[in-house]
Amino acid sequence: MKIVVVGGGVAGFSAAMVARKAGADKVVLIERTDMLGGIGMVAGIGLVGSGAFRALAEEKALGGGSLYYDVLFPIATHQDITTPGFDRAMLYNVTRLDARLQRVLKENGIEVLLSRTVTDIKASGNSIGAAVLQDGTAIDGDVFIDASGTATGIKGCNEFGYGCVACILRCPVFGNPKGLIDHKVKTFPELNAYGKPGVIGTSLLIPIASLDEKYQEELKQKGHVFLPVPPGVEPNMDRAMKAASYSIPVMSQDVLAHNVLLLDVGGYVKVTAQGSPRYGPLLRRFPGLEYASIAQPSGGLKGHLVFGLTIAHRKNSMEVEGVDNAFCAGAKAGNALFLLDVAATADLAGYNAVMKAKGKSCLELPKTLINGAFIDYIGRLMTTEEGLKKSPQTDNNTMKHLGVYRETEKEITKEVKRVGLEGIFGRRIT
């Protein structure tokens, strides 16, 4: 049994790991660039808000969460801190992500093909038989998982953003991102706050060494620096509106609306969320940032990449509608952008890929579980225009709205046991 995963970001990693643990004889992961991690290479925030820690506790009880326990926690810069606007957060070292991902995949016997772009597929009816690479090589498989993300490269950035800004996806070097299932089914876009296709990225990385020394020391101690917006510095709300809609109310909290939050992500600070699009070109006007230079993206003053353009219609099992043997994971599976939510869909996709290959019925997580309810919620949001403007995460408010909020890890684990799914993502399917 052979499972082929397209996309070497955090979703592709998670799907490949669970597929291997579930009993796939061979798992091949195809990545178009020379490094693994995708947008995770600039995310830096592994968990944000106590709700995320609750959702991770459930993923652990399910036997998943390899992204966290095998990769992110071992390279964390700060495992559990409190920051303004968020009651809990975990930060990781973005400069170590690629090496850690490659190491863990190798240790688990997963074949990784780097600098290989899927340009076509071979299909028979509604089944995919092989992914075709740019050199004509056909990678056959029994079941396929598309974790390629939702960016379309320079074309999408020109049409919906500010053009190419030399972001972490490095399209001028490795070519434009291309999905697998895009060759077989029609995809659709997430909408920004204007109701237009695609959303603008927000991750600006600044070398810590370029900050005032007192801020460098504060980062070591606390993991974050909180800076008030100086008088006369006006935000660029056009960039903020293009960046999303979910983050508009979050960043409108008084504590965040008039301040910028810098987070230690390993050699760099991340200028978080609306601080990036609203104040990116004006950061040197902040006391202590007079020498700050934007390292990522290298065209950061210009804008940022555009993603959210190629979401797939899928079932709650992560099966792609219209394809008999393909699953999607991560951003491809819906407009939820936080790493944990991405990993949760990928864990499920990896498990169900093996179920499908074995001729068994695919699993849909019960809606009494945090991740089961959230996957269903995102699926319903994707059916309406207003829903496509949202990018929610599994925070406490969303859990309460969905009726799955539980206060303690013990209560969370108890529910996983009650529905008979304890450790399921970590077991071989027989």
N, C-alpha and C positions, 0 to 999 in steps of 0.2 A: 504494500500500500504506500503510495507516494502523494504527499501533500505539497503543493507549490504555493508559496506566499510571495506576493508582489508588493514591495515597499519595505524598506529597512528602518522605518521609524519605530517609535515605542509601540505602536499597534502591531506592526509586523513582527517585532521581537516577541511580544506577548502571545500572539496567535501561534507562532512557530513553537514556542516553548510548551504550550499546552497540548498542541497537536502531537509533539514528540512524547510527552508524558502519557498521553491518552493511548499511545500504541502505534503511531505511524512508523512504518519501517524506515521511511526516508522522508525528511523534510528539507526542502530547498527554499532558501530565501533569496530573492532577487532585488538588488538595490542599484538604482541608476547612477549614484555618485560613488565616491571612493571612501565614504564614511557612513556609519550607521547612526541613527538618532533622529534624523529629519528635523522637524521644528523643535523637537526636544533638545536639540543642540543649543537653542537659545532660550528655552522656556525657563529653566532654572528653579521654578516653583513646583515641587513635587506634590505638595498638599497645601491647601489654603482653606482655613475655616475648620472648626471642630467637626462639622458634618462630613468633611472629606475623610477625617480619621475614622469616623463611624463606618463610612462606606468601605474603607479599606479593611476594617475589622471583619466585615461580612465577606469580602473577597478572600481574606485569609481563611475564614471558616469554610469557604467553598473549595479551598485547595488551590486558589489562584494567587494573583499578586506577585508573580515572579519578578516583574519589573521593579517592584519596590524592595523585596527582600533579597533578591540576588544582585540588583544593580544600584538603585538609587540610595538606599540607606547606607550601603558601604562607601558611597562617594558623597555623602551628605556634608554640607558645610555647617548646617544647623538643623538638628533633627526635630526640635519642637520648641518654637519660639512664639512670642506674642508680638504682633506688629500693629500699628495704628490702623484701625478699620477691620482687622481680622483677629479673632481670638486665638488662633493657632496657625502655625505654618511650618512646613519643612522645606528646606532649600538644599539643592545639590550642586555639585561642581560640574558645570557644563563642559569644561575642558577635559574631563575624564570619562565622559559618557560613552563616546565611540569605543574606546579601548575596553571598557568594562562590558559593553554589549557584545563585542566580538569575542571576548574571552569566555563569557558564559555560554554563548551559542556553540562555540567550539567544544567546550567541556561536555555539552549535551548532544554532541554528534549531529549537529545541524549544519548542513552545507550552505555557505554564504557565497553568492556571486556578486561581487562589487563592480561598479562601472559598467553595468549592463542594463540597457533600457528595453523594456517591452514595447515593441512597435506594432504588433499585430497578434492575432490568435488563430489557431486552427480549431474549427468547430464543426460538429455534426449535429444538425437539428438544434436543440436547446442545450446541448452539452459542449463544454470546452474540452478539447483534447490536448492542446499544447499552447504555451505562451511563446511567441516568436520574438527573438531578440534582434537588435539592430544589425547584427552581422549575419542574420538568417538562421541562426541556431534555434532549434525548436526544443523547448523544455516541456516534456510531456508530464502528465500527472493524472491522478484519479480524481482529486478534488483540488480546487483553487480558492485562495483567499486574497481578495484585493484590499490591501492596506496602503494604497499608494497616495492617500491624501486627496485634497480637492483643489490644488493649485493647477493651473494650466500653463504656467510659465510666462514668458515675455508677452505673448499675445493677450493673456488675461490681465496682466499688469498694465499694459498699454491701454486696453479698452476700459477698464474699470478702476484703475488706480493712477499712479504717477509715473508709469513706465518702469523699466528695470532699475532696481536700486542696489543690485549686487548683494542679495540676501543670502542666507545660509543654504538655499536650494541651488545656487550657483548654476543657473540655467545657461549662461553664455559658455560655460566650460563643459557641462555634461548634457546639454540639450534640455528641452522643455520636459516637465513631468508628464508622464503618460500612464493612465490607469490600464487595468486589464479588462474589466467589464465594460468600460466605455466603448469598446469595440463591438459589444453585443447588445447593450441596452441603452436607452436614453436616460441620461442623468439630469439633475436640476440643481439650481443654485440656492444657497442661503442668501438672505437679504440683509443689507445694512439698515441703519436707522432711517435712511431716505427711502427705503423700499427698493433699492437698486441691487442688482446681483453682486455677490461677493462681499467680503469684508477685508479691511486693511489690517495687517498685522500691527502689533504694538510693542514688540520686544526690542528695545534699544539697550545695547551693552556698552558700558564705559569702563575702560581699564581703571582698576582701583588705584593704581599708582599715579593717576592723573588728578586724583582728588586731594583736597586739603588734608594735611597729616592728621588733624584732629578727627576728621571723618574716617580716615583709614583705621584709626584706633577704635573708634566707635563701632565700625563694622565688625572688627575682630571680637569685640565684647558682646554686642547685641544682635549682630546679623543684619541690622538695618540702620538707615539714616533717614530722618524725617525732616524735610526742608519746607518752610513756608514760602509761598510764591511771593517774590518781591513786589513792591508797589510799581505800577506801570507796566508789568509784564502781563499781557493779555493772551488768553488761550486761543488756539486755532480750532474753533469748534467744527469747522468743515472736516478737518482730519478726524476729529473725535466722532462725528456722526458716521463717517465712512468706516470707522474702526469696529463698530457693532452697535447693537441697541441694548443688550443685556448690561453691558458695562456702564452705560450712561447713568442709570439709577444707582448702581453700586458706587460709582465714583462721584456721585452727587451728594454722598454723605458729607456733612460739613467738615469732618475730620480729614477727608480726602479731596474735597472740591477745591480747597485753597492751599493744598500742600502737595509735595511730590515725595514719593516713597522710593528709596533706593535699597535694593536687597543684594546681599552678598551671595553670588553664584559661582565663586571660584575664580579669582583673578580679575573678575569683572563685577560691576554692580549692574543690576537690571533696573532700568527706570520703568516702574510698573504701570500697567494698564493705561488709563487715560493720561497719566503723566507723560507718556511717550508721544502720542499724537498731538496732545494739546500744547506741550511746551518744548518738544524736541529741538527746534531751531533756536530756542532762547535759553538753553540750559546754562550757558556761560554767564548769563546775567544773574544767576543765583550765587550768593556768597558761598565760597568754598568750591565752586565748580568752574572758576575762571579759566582753568587749564584743561577742563574736561574735553575729551575727544571721543566721538562715537566710533567704536570699532566694528559694530554690527548693527544693522547692515552698513556697508561702507558708504552707501548713498543715503544714510539715515536722515540727513537734513532735507532730503528731497521728499521722502515719504517712506513707504514700506511695501512689502509684497501684498498680493491679493490672493486669498484662498476662499474656500467655501463655494466653489463654482461647479463642482461635479459630485453631488451627493447622489447615492443610489436608492432606489425604492427597494426596501427589504422587509422581511418578516421579523418578528421579535426573536427568532432563532438566529438571526443574522444571515439567513438565506437570501440571496439576491433574487428578486422577483423577475421571472422570465428566463432564468438560467437554472438548469437542473443540478449542476455540480459546482456552484460558486457561492462564496460567502463574502461579505464585506465587513470591515472593522475600522474603528477609529473615526476620523472625520468623514470618511467615505460613508459611514453608516448613520450620519445625522449631525445636526448643528449643536453638538456638545464638544467643547474645546479643551476642557481641563484634562490633564494627563491621566488621572485616575479613571475618569469616565471613558476615555479612549481605551485604556488598558482593559477595563471591564468588558467592553464589547468584543475586544480581541480575544480575551480568555474564552468567552463563549463561542466565538467563531472557530477558534482552534479546536475546541472540544467537539463541536458539531460537525466539523470537517471530517473527523475520524468516524463519528457516528454515521454520517452519510456514506463514507467509503465502505463501511461494514454493513450497509443496507439497513440500518436501524433508524427509527424515528428521531428527529432532531429535538433537542431540549429547548423549551422556553422557560426561563426562570419565572417562578410564581410571582405574582404581583404583590404578594405579602412581603417579599424581600425588597430591600432598598434598590438593588441593581435591576431586579425584574421590573419593578414599578417604574424606574427611571427610563429603562430602555423602551418600555411601552409608551411612556409620556413623550419622549423624544419622537417616537414614531408617529404619534398623533399630532404633535406640533408640525411635523413635516407636511401635513396635508392641507395646511391653511397658510395664507399669505402672512397673517399676523404671527403665526407660529414660527415661520421661517425667519422672522426678524429677531427671534430670541436665541440666546446661547446660554441656557441654564447649566447649573452644575448640581451635584448631589450635596447641596448645603442643607442646613437644618430646616430652613423655611420650606424648601422644596419637599423634603421628607415629610414634614407636617402636612403640607398640601396634599401629598399622595397617601397619607395615612400610614407611613412606614417608619416614623421616627421612633427610635428606641434609645433610651438614655445611656445604657451601659453595654459594654462589649459582651457581658454574660447574656443579656437579653437578646442581643443580635445573634450570637452563636446558638442560643436556644431555638430561635426561629429557623435557622438553617437546618438544625437537627430535626425539628418538627416536620419539615417538608421533605426530609430524607435525602438531603444533598450535601451533607458534611463531607468535605475533602474530595468532592467529585472531580474537580479539575486537576487534581494531582494523582488520579488513579488510572491505570490501564483499563481500557474498555475491552470486555471479553465477549 
